[in-house]
Amino acid sequence: MATSTVNALTEKLRRRQVVGSLRSSLETAKVLIIVVRSSKWSTAKELMDVVKQKGYQLEKAQPVELAVGNVVRRVLHLIGEEDYSLTNTFTGEAQERRDTLKNNVMEAIREMIDEYENAATNIASQALEYIHSNEIIMTLGRSSAVERFLKEAAKVRKFQVIVAETAPSYAGQEMALSLSQAGIDTTLISDSAIFAVMSRVNKVILGAHSVLANGGLLAISGSQVVAAAAKHHSAPVVVLSELYKLSTVYPFDVDEFNLQLSPESVYNFEDGDVIDKVDVLNPSFDIVSPNLISLFITNIGAHPPSFVSRVLSETYHLGDLS
């Protein structure tokens, strides 16, 4: 049963039927509960080996969904914690110890799922600490975490939001419409106007696809431009990221963790013969350098980019960071 369930999720990831960090995390965690319950193992080490094997299969199915590997490493950490706890307290038979470990690990994963589902709410609850009256805030695209964060602050304070339209997906148009409908003073600008407008901005708030091990950011295409413009104008860049987006990956190979979309939205094939003479790229993500980021706000609090390695060591086993 465990193998068929893992294979089914592998196919969904490969075909992009499961996309986004939250959905990928939740689906992976639910599959790992089945792996813990149904796989053959006797000790914690054997269970960890099984989880690593299944986790590797899921990771390779869609490398751009870094949250899948994050969940696997978090579960390995939970197994180690539960096993250590039983070592100090349990004195029963081996089979009874295995059943207790299995139940404890499954319960820990369920609690982790609850934490992930409530992560965005916990981030939004911190909004009033970072958004003040009469500020001008810039954002990019449509991040559910950023949207909820801004709407939570707008319940108490008045401020203005500038949204870059984020061509060619134009997700920023959807974000601007949603914020304006919530009563927030919202201005939609073209991407080419980002640098010109940045001098008026008090802070930039961005969402994240993943936070990299060096404190950098994997985010929607265009984020690097916004962060660089903010750096030039000394505007702080605040990134909202749930804990399951915290990755152990270093950005050695930029292309490995990106997804090239169809170029048709950038340059229509019917527009002329020039399409045969050029390569049109339409990447999904940008990698933002850690020196361009001022602060990460997670569901457990706020941290500077230099603190990411500390959070990694507390969230995952050091031996599982590769």
N, C-alpha and C positions, 0 to 999 in steps of 0.2 A: 504493500500500500504506500509506504514511504517513497519508494523508487518511482512509482507511477505519478505520485503527487508532485515530486521534484521535477520529473520530466515534463509534466503539464505546465508548470510555471516556467521552466526553461524555454519551452516553445512560445509561451505568451511574451516573455521578455525579448526573445529573438525577433518575434514578429511585431514588436512595439505595440502589443495589445495591453500591456501594463507599462505605463509611463509615469514619470514624476517621482520625486523622492519619497513623498508620503505613501503613495499607493504601493510603490516597490518595497518600502520598508515593512508595511503592514502585511503584504502578501508573503514576503519572505519569512517574517516572524511566525505567521500562521502555519506555513509549511514546516518550519523547524519544530513546532510543537508536535506535529505528526511524526517527524523524524525521531524525536526523542521518545515518543510513545510507542512507535511500531518497529523501530530498528532493533537488531540483535546486538546487545552489548552487555557486559558484566561489570565493568569498572568505569570510573569517570574518564580515564585515559582513552578507553575504547570508544566511549560516547563522543569525546572530543574529536577523535580521528574520523568518526562517521560524519559529524557535523562539518568538519573541515572538507571532507571529500564532497559532500553534497553542496556546501557553500561555494567551493571552487567551480563546480559545474554551473551554478547559478550566476556567479560573477562573470564567467567567460561568455555566457549567453548574451549579455549586453553590458560591455565594459563602461559605457557612458553613465549607467545608473550606479554610481558609486555607493549609494545608500544600501544596496544589496550586501556588499562586502562589509559595510559598517555594522549591519545587523548581525551578520554571521560572527564577527569578532566580538560583538557585545554579548552574544549568547555563549561563546566560549568563555568569556570572562565570568558570566553568571554560573556556568557549570563549575569553574574553578572555585568560585566563592562558596557555592553550596557544598561541594565536596570537602573543602577545608572546614566548613562549619560542622559537617557530620563527623569528620576525623576527630574533632575535639569533644564531641558530645554523644556519639552513637556507639552502642556496645552490642548490638544484636547480630543476627545471622547475616551472611553475605547477601542472600536473596532479599531479605527484609531491608537491608541497607540499600540495595539497588532500587527497590520499589520506592523507598523513601526519597532517594536522590532524584528519581524520575519525577515523582509528584512535586518535589520542591522546585526543580528546574522548570517544569511546565508552568507552575504557578508564577515563578519569577518572570517567565516570558510573557505571560498574560498581563502582569503588572507593567512590564515594559511597553506592551501594546497600548495600555491605558495611558501611559506617560506620553507616548508618541501622538495619540489622538488628541490629547489636551495641550500639547506643546505650543501650538499657535495661540491658544487662549492665554497661556502663561506669559508668552512674549507680549501680547497685547496689553496685559495688565500692567506692564512697566512703562506704557506710553507716556504718561504724565511726567515721568522723571526726565524725559529726553526731549519732549516737544513743549515749547513755551508759547505764550500769547504773542501774536503779531509776527511770528517767524515766517520766513519764506523757505519752503522745503522743496527740493527737487527729487524726483524718482524716475524710474525707467521701466517700461513694460508694465505687465500686470502680475504682481506677486501677491498671492493670497495673504501671506504673512504681513506684508507692507500695507495692504489694503485694510486689513483688520486693525493693525497698529494705528493707522491714521484715523480711522473711524472711531476708535476708542478714545483717542485724544480729543477728537472734535466734539465729544459729548460735553466737555468742560471748557475747552479753549478754542479761540478763534485764530486761525492761521491760514496761510495761503500755500497751495501746492502747485508746483509746475511739473507737468508730466511730459516727457519726451515720447513722441509717438511710436518709436521703435520700429522703423521700417526694416524689412518688408512685411513683417507679421502684423504691424500696426496694433499690437496688444495695448500700447499706451492709450489709444483712443478708447478702448473698452474701460481701462482704468480711470481715465478722466471722466467718462460718463458716469461710472459707478460712484466716484467720489462726489461729483457735483449733485447727483441725486440724493446723496447723504447730507447735503447742505454745506459742503466744504467748498471754499472759494478755490476753484481749479482753473488752471490755464494750460492748454495743450500747445506744445511747440513742435516744430520739426526738428529732426536730429541735427541738422546743420546749424541750428541756433543755440545748441547747448553751450558752447564756449562763450558766445556773446551774452547770454543771459546769466551765466554762472556768477558774475560779479555781484549780482543782487541776492544771491542765495545764501542763507544762513547755514544750512546743512543739507547733505545728500543722504537719503535713506534707500538702500538697495536690498533686494531679496537675494537668495542664494540657491543655486542648484547643489553645490557642495562646498565645504570649507576644506582646503587642502592642508597637509601636515606642516607646511612651512608658514602657515598663517595667511596664505593667499586665498583667492576666491575663484570658484568656477560659477559663472553667472551668465545671464542672458547676453547675447551678442550686443555690444554697445556699452557694456558696463565699464570696460577699460577706458574708453573715451571720456565717459562721465567722471570717473575717478581721477583721471589725469587732469581734466579741466578743474576739478575741485581742488586738487593739490596746488595747481598754479595760482588759484585765487584764495588759498588758505581756508577753504571750507571743509569742515570735518565730514568724513564718509562713514556712516553708520550702517552696518550690515546686520540684518535680522536672519538668524539661522537656528533652526531646531537642532537638538543635540544629535539626532540620527543623521544629520548631514555632515557631521564632523568625520573627516576621512583620514586614513593613515597614508594616503597616496601623496607622493611628491611629483610636481609637474615637470618631470624630466622630458617626457615626450608629449608635447602639446597636442598633437593631432590624435593621439590615442584616446584622449578623453573628450573628443569633440564629435559632433554629428553633423555631417554636411547634408543640408536640405536641398530640395530641387531648386535649380537656379532660375526656373521660369518666373518666379515672383520678382526676381531682380531684373532679368532681361528676357523679354518675351521672344520665343523662337520665331515668331512671325514678323519681327521688327526689321529683319534684314539679313544680309549675308555675313555681316560682321560676326555673328555668333559662331561661325566656323573658324574664325581667326583668333578668338580669345577664350580663355578659361574663366568661367564665371563661378565664384565661390559664394556660398551662402551658409556660413557656419551657424550652429545653434548657440554656441557659448563663447565667452571670452574668459581668459585667465587674467585675473587682476592681481598685481603684485602686492605683497603684504605692506610695503612702504607707502602705498596709496590708501590704506585702510586705517581708520582711527580707532574703531571699536566694533566688536561683535556683541550683539545682544542675543542670548540664548534663553531657553526656557529655565535654565538654572542660574541666570544672572548675566552680567556684562563682563567681557574680558577684552584686553588688547590683543592684537595678533601675536605678540610674543608669548602670550599665555596659552596658546593653542596646544603646544607640546605637553604642558602640564595637565590640561584637561584630557588629552589623549591617554596619558599614563594612568589617569584615574578611571577612565572609561573602559579601556581595553587592557588585556594582558600584554606586557611588554614583549613576550615571546610570540604574540600573534600579530605584531604590527607589520610583518612582511607580507 
